[in-house]
Each structure stands twice: as structure tokens, then as C-alpha cells.
Amino acid sequence: MRDLRPRDFHAILEIVEELYSYQAPEECEIGMVRSLQRVINCNSFHMSGINPSLRRARWSSSWASGPSTRMPNVRAVFERHMHEHPFLEHWTPDQAVVKAATLSDLVSQSSWRNTSLYNEVYRPFRIEHMLGVAVRVSRPNKMHVVAMRDALDFDDRDRRVLDLLAPHLEEAYRYAEAVSDLKAQLATLLQGLETDGRAAILLGPGRRIRQMSARAQDLLTAYFSWTDRSVLPVPVDDWLRRQEITASAPIAPPRPLVTERDGRRLTIQILRDRGGPFLLLSERKLRIEPADIASLGLSPRETEVLAWLAHGKSNAEIAGILGLSPATIKHCLERVYGKLDVGTRAAATAVAVAAAGMHG
């Protein structure tokens, strides 16, 4: 490592820290090519994914004015001749250690310049030298990180820098793929909860919000004075703190947090998952409004009477509320029973509760 200076190691450590911050493969690819150009001087860095069997290729590039801008059909041309690239077969999945290589390590200059790939893709951009290494992920694709120059070839110092970074390129890419997959699974879980009328929040260390469904956000906004969306509302956070909930501590089943607003009740419960504590939110109506049971096909007056009946009001109480006589309420309810095909107050209430969606 005598060719590497302290500032080289410092830069490498900075890049390693950056690599593990990416949480999606696409973000990781773009970050790689931008970071690597800080430690290896070149015209551009490319992260390429090649599927030889399908003859398909894609890449992320640090080139500000990329090949696709100057040659719109460059991808199609590259795919037509990519089998001529020496890098394509140089690294194999069963290699214990992957080492960086230059183009000049694998092919003579005269042989390379006789290929269609060089003449139709690289020569127009004056690319003469390459330094690359395989990133063994995402099969069946072959992933390569490649630095390109138009003048001097790459030296041992450049090769050693890339060799030191190569294992981290692989692990960081796998980490980004894993995080992306977990986020997709969590999104599916949250969506499933919303379909069932509930909502969920995944907590991280310090009771901070890691993931939250759209409905959970709506419920917290409706029931609490909530301005900082990165942390829980104060009443919810205080409730959790009283339960001594952390991301790593075991959770004893605590009492749920229950709050009411505008005739509705929000219940928040704690669930435990390997990914961290979950808050499960569910809402239910506390009273039936006439609009909630309009689908039953009753008259406006009958609908209003049935709504109060469902709240346990007596005929006399309903009469007082609506300014009618108890006899009028009695006759109205008889019509309601007939239309709903029920014979008792309890049965009529059950129909109203079902129509209003207030089960559970």
C-alpha cells in the first residue's frame, strides 16, 4: 500500500461511509459513480448492468454530458457489440476475490482497436483506457464499475484504491437492495391494514417514526395538534414514554391510548415485530348520523328517528329531541320496522349499526 497516501485512506473511508447510506439500488448506483471519481481521476465513472443472455445493458454515469446526449442510440450500439468487451467474461461469480483490472491487462491495444465496440462506441468519445471491477450482485445481470480516460492509462495506485473499495461496493449494493425490498414489504403491509380500515406506524429508536401509512397520518392530524411530522404527537409520545417503549426493549401489553373527537373514537395499540414496535390505529364512530343510514331507503323523518333509537333513546326522549309527540314517534317506528322487516328495537338498532359501518 506504499503508493497510497494518508489523504487517500481518508477519502476512501469517507466514501465507504457514504456507500452504506443509500437505501435503493438506483440511488446506490448514482452515488457510487459520483463518489469514486473523487479518489480516481478519470473522465467518467460508469456503473453498468449487463444481461448477456438478453443482450441488454443499462448504466449510471458521472459524465455530465453523457453518451446518450451526444449519441442517442449509444445503448443500442453498445448492446449490439458488447460481447466484444474483455471485461464481460473476465470476472466470474465463483471467484473468491475480485481484483480490479485495466483494459490493457486483458487485451492488446491493436486487438481492441480492431473491434466494432471500440470503433462505434468508445472511439467517438475518445475513450482509450478503462479500469474496472465486478460488483457481484443482481444476477443474472453482470454489474461492473468502470473508470474511463482518454489519455494516460490507470496506474497501480488507482488499481489499489478500487481493490480496497470493491468489497464495500458489493455489500453496499446488497444493503440498498435489502432495504428497498423491506420498504416494499412494509408498504404492502401498511396498505393491507388500510384496506381493513386500520392504520399503522413503525417506530425506530427514540420513538421516532420510521414508516407511516397515509391513513395513520390523517388520523394523527385529525385528533392531535401535530406540526412536526418526523416525531409523534406529544400525547402519543408521552403515552409511549410512560410505557417505557423503545425499539429494543420487550413490550408488555399496555393499555391502549383512547381519544375522542367529533363523535369518533381513536384507539392506538402497540404491537411488536422484529423490525421494531408498531402502533396500530383504529377509529370507530360513537354515534350514528342520519346520513350514515341513508342507504336504508327510509324517509328523512324515519331516518332521524332510527338514528336516535340506535343511540338507546326512548320514544319519549326522541319525541323531546325532535319536538314531536311520543305517539308520533311510535307510529314512525312501526313504519321503520315494516320497511326493515324487523320486529324489535334491538333488531332495528342492529340494522342501523351495520348500515353505518360501526361493527367492532
C-alpha positions, 0 to 999 in steps of 0.5 A, a space after each residue: 500500500 506504499 503508493 497510497 497516501 494518508 489523504 487517500 485512506 481518508 477519502 476512501 473511508 469517507 466514501 465507504 461511509 457514504 456507500 452504506 447510506 443509500 437505501 435503493 439500488 438506483 440511488 446506490 448506483 448514482 452515488 457510487 459513480 459520483 463518489 469514486 471519481 473523487 479518489 480516481 481521476 478519470 473522465 467518467 465513472 460508469 456503473 453498468 448492468 449487463 444481461 448477456 443472455 438478453 443482450 441488454 445493458 443499462 448504466 449510471 454515469 458521472 459524465 455530465 454530458 453523457 453518451 446518450 446526449 451526444 449519441 442517442 442510440 449509444 445503448 443500442 450500439 453498445 448492446 449490439 457489440 458488447 460481447 466484444 468487451 474483455 471485461 464481460 467474461 473476465 470476472 466470474 461469480 465463483 471467484 473468491 476475490 475480485 481484483 480490479 483490472 485495466 483494459 490493457 491487462 486483458 487485451 492488446 491495444 491493436 486487438 481492441 482497436 480492431 473491434 466494432 465496440 471500440 470503433 462505434 462506441 468508445 472511439 467517438 468519445 475518445 475513450 482509450 483506457 478503462 479500469 474496472 471491477 465486478 460488483 457481484 450482485 443482481 444476477 443474472 445481470 453482470 454489474 461492473 464499475 468502470 473508470 474511463 480516460 482518454 489519455 494516460 492509462 490507470 496506474 497501480 495506485 488507482 488499481 489499489 484504491 478500487 481493490 480496497 473499495 470493491 468489497 464495500 461496493 458489493 455489500 453496499 449494493 446488497 444493503 440498498 437492495 435489502 432495504 428497498 425490498 423491506 420498504 416494499 414489504 412494509 408498504 404492502 403491509 401498511 396498505 393491507 391494514 388500510 384496506 381493513 380500515 386500520 392504520 399503522 406506524 413503525 417506530 425506530 429508536 427514540 420513538 421516532 417514526 420510521 414508516 407511516 401509512 397515509 391513513 395513520 397520518 390523517 388520523 394523527 392530524 385529525 385528533 392531535 395538534 401535530 406540526 412536526 411530522 418526523 416525531 409523534 404527537 406529544 400525547 402519543 409520545 408521552 403515552 409511549 414514554 410512560 410505557 417505557 417503549 423503545 425499539 429494543 426493549 420487550 413490550 408488555 401489553 399496555 393499555 391502549 391510548 383512547 381519544 375522542 373527537 367529533 363523535 369518533 373514537 381513536 384507539 392506538 395499540 402497540 404491537 411488536 415485530 422484529 423490525 421494531 414496535 408498531 402502533 396500530 390505529 383504529 377509529 370507530 364512530 360513537 354515534 350514528 348520523 342520519 346520513 350514515 343510514 341513508 342507504 336504508 331507503 327510509 324517509 328523512 323523518 324515519 331516518 332521524 328517528 332510527 338514528 336516535 333509537 340506535 343511540 338507546 333513546 326512548 320514544 319519549 326522549 326522541 319525541 323531546 329531541 325532535 319536538 314531536 309527540 311520543 305517539 308520533 314517534 311510535 307510529 314512525 317506528 312501526 313504519 321503520 320496522 315494516 320497511 326493515 322487516 324487523 320486529 324489535 328495537 334491538 333488531 332495528 338498532 342492529 340494522 342501523 349499526 351495520 348500515 353505518 359501518 360501526 361493527 367492532 
